[in-house]
């Protein structure tokens, strides 16, 4: 690979936007239409346009028939030294299969004037200086994804572009910063790609969903959810069971036919007939094997059906003692949000700009894994239902109980195939 790099030959992957790969020389050559866009992006940035403004221009004008140019794409273009005509290799070193580390310029392999130039070296260096200055001036880059322990991380999906919502800070007119869940499609690619531009205030939406889960975790609500989904799931399981029974009956028939041909082979002395009987036997053996594989892949449906029938009793048993779920709020979303998020399967977001509101379609789930999770956190709820226990219990002990409950839940989900979710609008 070093020898190929020293010859300025591409080492695999996708060529940068604006180039294609010459299969004979293994070097970059221009894609004229794309190269013109690259040059335009550099010129606009040098003339004072920001990355967001350039992105919006490209998407709004549907440049090259696309409306999905993203901030990340433009940043990659502006930082790509290959547009100067130089080929550079070994800018990063592999530390492991998943980790890389930037190397110093002394370790780079550079082949100057290796392929057609799109931007001059001077323009490229000026752009790098501008990028550094803007990053220093605005350290909390709004387009940098921020990780966190938000209650709803990974659960919110945009109904327009199917991108996930992620944590992104915003400032109001007075410069006060608020944390939002924002649509990844709108944030990175702009309005032509997605028009769900209204963010969700994290401090508000987390609290709303947190309280809604507590409202769901009442016996009458849980039974309502169960009754709405139980019949559908049981019908599906019964269909699976019926299909399996049909296949089992077919196997019995094939076994009988196979044995009859075996008897005919024993009784016959005609080699032509014996060969035909053997072929018929082999056909039935093959079909029997295929049917058994299908039955095995479906698992034990009758056992699953019987197990699901016990769900109603599990629900009633879990709620025999009236849990005071409101007490769990005292722990705070930051501590138990990770537990209660398991009762939400998905949240889909649709903006209604005409009415200035946002509609959320929330899909809750209360199945056997979630019921077992409730049983695991029961000791924590009892602690917060008893002031004396609260005073005598170490907060670290409570955190350990919650962490263990979350681990048990993941194991339960892995082992369970069916858990009945239900769609509820809020």
C-alpha positions as CSV (number, residue, x, y, z in Angstrom):
1,X,0.0,0.0,0.0
2,X,2.9,2.4,0.7
3,X,4.4,1.6,-2.7
4,X,1.1,2.3,-4.4
5,X,0.8,5.5,-2.4
6,X,4.3,6.6,-3.4
7,X,3.1,6.2,-7.0
8,X,0.1,8.4,-6.3
9,X,-2.4,5.5,-6.8
10,X,-5.7,5.4,-5.0
11,X,-5.9,2.8,-2.4
12,X,-9.6,1.9,-2.4
13,X,-12.9,3.3,-1.3
14,X,-15.0,6.0,-2.9
15,X,-13.1,8.8,-4.8
16,X,-13.8,12.4,-3.5
17,X,-16.8,14.3,-4.9
18,X,-15.5,15.9,-8.2
19,X,-13.3,13.0,-9.1
20,X,-13.6,9.5,-10.6
21,X,-11.0,6.8,-10.8
22,X,-9.1,6.0,-13.9
23,X,-8.9,2.2,-13.9
24,X,-5.7,2.0,-15.9
25,X,-3.6,4.6,-14.0
26,X,-5.5,4.1,-10.7
27,X,-5.4,7.9,-10.3
28,X,-8.1,10.5,-10.0
29,X,-9.6,12.2,-13.1
30,X,-12.1,15.0,-13.2
31,X,-15.9,14.8,-13.3
32,X,-16.4,18.2,-14.9
33,X,-19.9,18.9,-13.5
34,X,-19.0,17.9,-9.9
35,X,-15.6,19.7,-10.1
36,X,-17.4,22.9,-10.9
37,X,-19.5,22.5,-7.8
38,X,-16.4,21.9,-5.7
39,X,-14.8,25.1,-7.0
40,X,-18.0,27.0,-6.4
41,X,-18.2,25.8,-2.8
42,X,-14.6,27.0,-2.1
43,X,-15.2,30.3,-3.8
44,X,-18.4,31.0,-1.8
45,X,-16.7,30.1,1.5
46,X,-13.8,32.4,0.7
47,X,-16.3,35.2,-0.2
48,X,-17.8,35.0,3.3
49,X,-20.7,32.5,2.9
50,X,-21.0,30.1,5.8
51,X,-21.4,26.3,5.4
52,X,-25.1,26.5,6.3
53,X,-25.7,29.1,3.6
54,X,-23.8,27.1,1.0
55,X,-25.7,24.0,1.9
56,X,-29.1,25.8,1.7
57,X,-28.1,27.2,-1.7
58,X,-27.2,23.8,-3.1
59,X,-30.3,22.1,-1.8
60,X,-32.7,24.8,-2.7
61,X,-31.4,24.9,-6.3
62,X,-31.4,21.1,-6.5
63,X,-27.8,21.2,-7.8
64,X,-27.0,18.1,-9.9
65,X,-30.5,16.9,-9.1
66,X,-29.8,16.5,-5.4
67,X,-31.4,18.1,-2.3
68,X,-29.4,16.1,0.3
69,X,-26.1,18.0,0.6
70,X,-25.2,18.0,4.3
71,X,-23.0,20.1,6.5
72,X,-20.8,17.1,7.0
73,X,-20.4,16.7,3.2
74,X,-19.4,20.3,2.8
75,X,-16.9,20.2,5.7
76,X,-15.3,17.1,4.2
77,X,-15.0,18.9,0.8
78,X,-13.5,22.0,2.3
79,X,-10.9,19.9,4.2
80,X,-9.9,17.6,1.4
81,X,-6.4,18.3,0.3
82,X,-6.8,16.2,-2.8
83,X,-8.6,19.1,-4.6
84,X,-5.2,20.8,-4.8
85,X,-3.9,18.1,-7.2
86,X,-1.7,16.6,-4.5
87,X,-2.2,13.0,-3.4
88,X,-1.7,12.4,0.4
89,X,-1.6,9.1,2.2
90,X,-1.1,8.1,5.9
91,X,-2.8,11.1,7.5
92,X,-4.1,8.6,10.1
93,X,-2.6,5.5,11.7
94,X,-4.7,2.5,12.8
95,X,-4.5,1.9,16.5
96,X,-6.9,-1.0,16.3
97,X,-9.7,-2.3,14.0
98,X,-11.9,0.5,15.2
99,X,-9.6,3.3,16.3
100,X,-7.4,5.7,14.3
101,X,-5.0,8.4,15.3
102,X,-4.0,11.5,13.3
103,X,-0.3,11.5,12.3
104,X,2.1,14.4,12.0
105,X,2.9,15.9,8.6
106,X,6.3,14.3,8.7
107,X,4.6,10.9,8.5
108,X,2.5,11.7,5.5
109,X,3.2,10.4,2.0
110,X,2.6,13.3,-0.4
111,X,2.8,13.1,-4.2
112,X,2.6,16.7,-5.6
113,X,0.7,17.5,-8.8
114,X,-0.5,13.9,-9.1
115,X,-3.8,14.5,-10.7
116,X,-5.9,17.5,-12.0
117,X,-6.3,20.4,-9.7
118,X,-9.7,21.9,-8.8
119,X,-8.6,24.6,-6.3
120,X,-5.2,26.3,-5.9
121,X,-3.0,25.6,-2.9
122,X,-3.3,29.2,-1.8
123,X,-7.1,29.0,-1.7
124,X,-7.1,25.7,0.1
125,X,-4.8,27.0,2.8
126,X,-6.9,30.2,3.2
127,X,-10.0,28.0,3.7
128,X,-8.3,25.9,6.4
129,X,-7.4,29.1,8.3
130,X,-11.0,30.3,8.0
131,X,-12.3,27.0,9.3
132,X,-10.0,27.1,12.3
133,X,-10.9,30.7,13.1
134,X,-14.7,30.0,13.0
135,X,-14.3,26.9,15.2
136,X,-12.4,29.0,17.8
137,X,-15.0,31.7,17.6
138,X,-17.9,29.2,18.1
139,X,-16.6,26.3,20.2
140,X,-20.1,24.8,20.6
141,X,-20.5,24.1,16.9
142,X,-24.2,23.7,16.4
143,X,-23.7,21.0,13.8
144,X,-21.6,18.9,16.1
145,X,-23.5,16.0,17.5
146,X,-23.6,16.1,21.2
147,X,-23.9,12.9,23.2
148,X,-25.8,12.8,26.4
149,X,-28.1,10.9,28.7
150,X,-31.3,12.4,27.4
151,X,-34.3,10.4,28.3
152,X,-35.5,9.9,24.7
153,X,-32.2,9.5,22.9
154,X,-32.6,7.0,20.0
155,X,-36.4,6.9,20.2
156,X,-37.5,9.9,18.2
157,X,-37.9,9.6,14.4
158,X,-38.9,12.2,11.9
159,X,-42.1,11.4,10.0
160,X,-40.9,13.2,6.9
161,X,-37.3,12.1,6.2
162,X,-37.0,9.1,8.6
163,X,-33.9,10.5,10.3
164,X,-33.5,10.3,14.0
165,X,-33.6,13.3,16.3
166,X,-30.5,14.1,18.2
167,X,-29.4,16.6,20.9
168,X,-28.6,20.1,19.5
169,X,-28.3,23.4,21.4
170,X,-30.1,26.5,20.3
171,X,-30.1,30.1,21.5
172,X,-33.1,32.4,21.7
173,X,-33.2,36.1,20.9
174,X,-31.6,37.0,24.2
175,X,-28.7,34.6,23.7
176,X,-30.0,32.0,26.3
177,X,-29.1,28.5,25.3
178,X,-31.6,25.7,25.4
179,X,-31.1,22.0,24.7
180,X,-33.4,20.5,21.9
181,X,-34.0,17.3,20.1
182,X,-33.6,18.2,16.5
183,X,-34.2,16.3,13.2
184,X,-31.0,15.0,11.9
185,X,-32.2,15.4,8.3
186,X,-33.3,19.0,8.7
187,X,-30.2,19.9,10.7
188,X,-27.6,18.6,8.3
189,X,-29.4,18.9,4.9
190,X,-31.9,21.8,5.4
191,X,-35.5,22.6,4.5
192,X,-35.5,21.3,0.9
193,X,-34.7,17.9,2.2
194,X,-37.0,18.0,5.3
195,X,-39.5,20.6,6.6
196,X,-39.6,19.4,10.2
197,X,-37.7,22.4,11.5
198,X,-39.4,22.8,14.9
199,X,-37.2,21.3,17.5
200,X,-38.4,19.7,20.8
201,X,-37.2,21.4,24.0
202,X,-35.6,18.6,25.9
203,X,-36.5,19.9,29.4
204,X,-40.2,20.0,28.3
205,X,-40.6,16.9,26.1
206,X,-38.7,14.6,28.5
207,X,-40.9,15.7,31.4
208,X,-44.1,15.2,29.3
209,X,-43.1,11.7,28.2
210,X,-41.8,10.8,31.6
211,X,-45.2,11.6,33.2
212,X,-47.0,9.9,30.4
213,X,-45.2,6.7,31.1
214,X,-46.1,6.9,34.7
215,X,-49.7,7.5,33.7
216,X,-49.6,4.3,31.5
217,X,-48.2,2.3,34.4
218,X,-51.6,1.9,36.1
219,X,-53.5,-1.3,36.1
220,X,-56.5,0.0,34.1
221,X,-54.3,1.5,31.5
222,X,-52.0,-1.5,31.2
223,X,-55.1,-3.8,30.9
224,X,-56.5,-1.5,28.2
225,X,-53.2,-1.9,26.3
226,X,-53.2,-5.6,26.8
227,X,-56.8,-6.0,25.5
228,X,-56.1,-3.9,22.4
229,X,-53.2,-6.1,21.3
230,X,-53.8,-9.6,22.9
231,X,-56.3,-10.8,20.3
232,X,-54.1,-9.8,17.3
233,X,-51.0,-11.4,18.7
234,X,-52.9,-14.6,19.8
235,X,-54.4,-14.8,16.3
236,X,-51.0,-14.5,14.7
237,X,-49.6,-17.2,17.0
238,X,-52.6,-19.5,16.3
239,X,-52.0,-19.1,12.6
240,X,-48.4,-20.1,13.1
241,X,-49.5,-23.0,15.2
242,X,-52.0,-24.1,12.5
243,X,-49.4,-23.9,9.8
244,X,-47.0,-26.0,11.8
245,X,-49.7,-28.6,12.5
246,X,-50.4,-28.7,8.7
247,X,-46.6,-29.3,8.0
248,X,-46.5,-32.0,10.7
249,X,-49.4,-33.8,9.1
250,X,-47.6,-33.5,5.7
251,X,-44.5,-35.1,7.2
252,X,-46.5,-38.0,8.5
253,X,-48.0,-38.5,5.0
254,X,-44.5,-38.4,3.5
255,X,-43.2,-40.9,6.0
256,X,-46.0,-43.3,5.2
257,X,-45.3,-43.0,1.4
258,X,-41.6,-43.4,2.0
259,X,-42.2,-46.7,3.9
260,X,-44.6,-48.0,1.2
261,X,-41.9,-47.5,-1.4
262,X,-39.4,-49.3,0.8
263,X,-41.7,-52.3,1.0
264,X,-42.1,-52.2,-2.8
265,X,-38.3,-52.2,-3.3
266,X,-38.0,-55.3,-1.0
267,X,-40.8,-57.1,-3.0
268,X,-39.5,-56.2,-6.5
269,X,-36.7,-57.7,-8.5
270,X,-37.1,-55.3,-11.4
271,X,-34.1,-53.0,-11.3
272,X,-35.8,-50.2,-13.3
273,X,-38.7,-50.2,-10.9
274,X,-36.3,-50.3,-7.9
275,X,-34.5,-47.2,-9.3
276,X,-37.8,-45.3,-9.7
277,X,-38.8,-46.3,-6.1
278,X,-35.5,-45.0,-4.8
279,X,-35.9,-41.7,-6.6
280,X,-39.4,-41.3,-5.1
281,X,-38.0,-42.1,-1.6
282,X,-35.3,-39.5,-2.1
283,X,-37.9,-36.8,-3.1
284,X,-39.8,-37.5,0.1
285,X,-36.7,-37.5,2.3
286,X,-35.8,-34.1,0.9
287,X,-39.2,-32.6,1.4
288,X,-39.4,-34.0,5.0
289,X,-36.0,-32.3,5.7
290,X,-37.2,-29.0,4.3
291,X,-40.4,-29.1,6.4
292,X,-38.5,-29.9,9.6
293,X,-36.2,-27.0,9.0
294,X,-39.1,-24.6,8.5
295,X,-40.7,-25.9,11.8
296,X,-37.4,-25.5,13.6
297,X,-36.9,-22.0,12.4
298,X,-40.3,-20.9,13.7
299,X,-39.5,-22.2,17.2
300,X,-42.0,-23.7,19.5
301,X,-45.1,-21.7,18.6
302,X,-47.4,-23.7,20.9
303,X,-45.1,-23.0,23.9
304,X,-45.0,-19.3,23.0
305,X,-48.8,-19.2,22.7
306,X,-49.2,-20.8,26.2
307,X,-46.6,-18.4,27.6
308,X,-48.5,-15.4,26.1
309,X,-51.7,-16.6,27.6
310,X,-50.1,-16.2,31.1
311,X,-49.4,-12.5,30.3
312,X,-52.8,-11.4,31.8
313,X,-52.0,-13.2,35.0
314,X,-48.5,-11.7,35.0
315,X,-50.0,-8.2,34.7
316,X,-52.5,-8.6,37.5
317,X,-49.8,-10.2,39.7
318,X,-47.4,-7.3,39.0
319,X,-50.0,-4.7,40.0
320,X,-51.6,-6.5,43.0
321,X,-49.7,-4.1,45.2
322,X,-50.6,-0.5,44.3
323,X,-47.3,1.0,43.2
324,X,-46.9,4.7,43.9
325,X,-45.2,5.5,40.6
326,X,-45.3,9.2,41.3
327,X,-42.7,8.7,44.0
328,X,-40.2,7.7,41.3
329,X,-40.2,11.3,40.0
330,X,-38.3,12.3,43.1
331,X,-35.3,10.4,41.6
332,X,-35.3,12.7,38.6
333,X,-35.3,11.9,34.9
334,X,-31.5,11.9,34.8
335,X,-31.5,8.8,37.1
336,X,-34.5,6.8,36.0
337,X,-35.1,8.0,32.4
338,X,-32.9,5.2,31.2
339,X,-35.3,2.8,32.9
340,X,-38.6,4.3,31.9
341,X,-37.6,4.8,28.3
342,X,-38.0,1.0,27.8
343,X,-41.7,1.5,28.0
344,X,-41.6,3.6,24.8
345,X,-41.1,1.8,21.6
346,X,-40.9,4.8,19.2
347,X,-41.9,8.4,18.8
348,X,-42.7,9.8,15.4
349,X,-42.7,13.6,14.9
350,X,-44.8,15.6,12.4
351,X,-44.7,19.4,12.4
352,X,-48.0,21.3,11.7
353,X,-46.6,24.8,10.7
354,X,-50.1,26.1,9.9
355,X,-51.2,25.6,13.5
356,X,-47.7,26.2,15.0
357,X,-47.7,22.8,16.8
358,X,-46.0,19.5,16.7
359,X,-47.8,16.1,16.7
360,X,-46.2,13.1,18.4
361,X,-47.3,9.6,17.6
362,X,-46.1,7.6,20.6
363,X,-45.9,3.8,20.6
364,X,-45.8,2.4,24.1
365,X,-44.9,-1.2,25.0
366,X,-45.8,-3.2,28.0
367,X,-44.9,-6.8,27.5
368,X,-43.3,-9.5,29.7
369,X,-39.8,-7.9,29.7
370,X,-41.3,-4.5,30.8
371,X,-43.4,-6.2,33.5
372,X,-40.3,-7.9,34.9
373,X,-38.5,-4.6,34.8
374,X,-41.3,-3.2,37.0
375,X,-40.8,-6.0,39.5
376,X,-37.0,-5.4,39.6
377,X,-37.5,-1.7,40.4
378,X,-40.2,-2.4,43.0
379,X,-37.6,-2.2,45.9
380,X,-36.6,1.3,44.7
381,X,-40.2,2.5,44.5
382,X,-40.8,1.1,48.0
383,X,-37.8,3.1,49.3
384,X,-39.2,6.3,48.0
385,X,-42.6,5.5,49.3
386,X,-41.1,5.3,52.8
387,X,-39.4,8.4,54.2
388,X,-37.5,6.4,56.8
389,X,-36.0,4.2,54.1
390,X,-35.1,7.2,52.0
391,X,-33.1,8.7,54.8
392,X,-31.3,5.4,55.6
393,X,-30.5,4.4,52.0
394,X,-27.4,5.3,50.2
395,X,-28.0,6.9,46.8
396,X,-25.3,4.8,45.2
397,X,-27.2,1.7,46.3
398,X,-30.3,2.9,44.5
399,X,-28.3,3.6,41.4
400,X,-26.8,0.0,41.5
401,X,-30.4,-1.4,41.8
402,X,-31.5,0.6,38.8
403,X,-28.5,-0.4,36.8
404,X,-29.0,-4.1,37.6
405,X,-32.7,-3.8,36.7
406,X,-31.7,-2.4,33.3
407,X,-29.2,-5.2,32.7
408,X,-31.9,-7.8,33.6
409,X,-34.3,-6.1,31.1
410,X,-31.8,-6.5,28.2
411,X,-31.4,-10.2,29.0
412,X,-35.2,-10.6,29.1
413,X,-35.7,-8.8,25.8
414,X,-33.0,-11.0,24.2
415,X,-34.7,-14.2,25.4
416,X,-38.3,-13.1,24.5
417,X,-39.7,-13.1,21.0
418,X,-43.1,-11.5,21.6
419,X,-43.9,-8.3,23.5
420,X,-47.2,-6.5,22.6
421,X,-46.7,-2.9,21.7
422,X,-49.7,-0.6,21.1
423,X,-49.9,2.7,19.3
424,X,-51.2,5.7,21.3
425,X,-51.3,9.3,20.1
426,X,-50.4,12.0,22.5
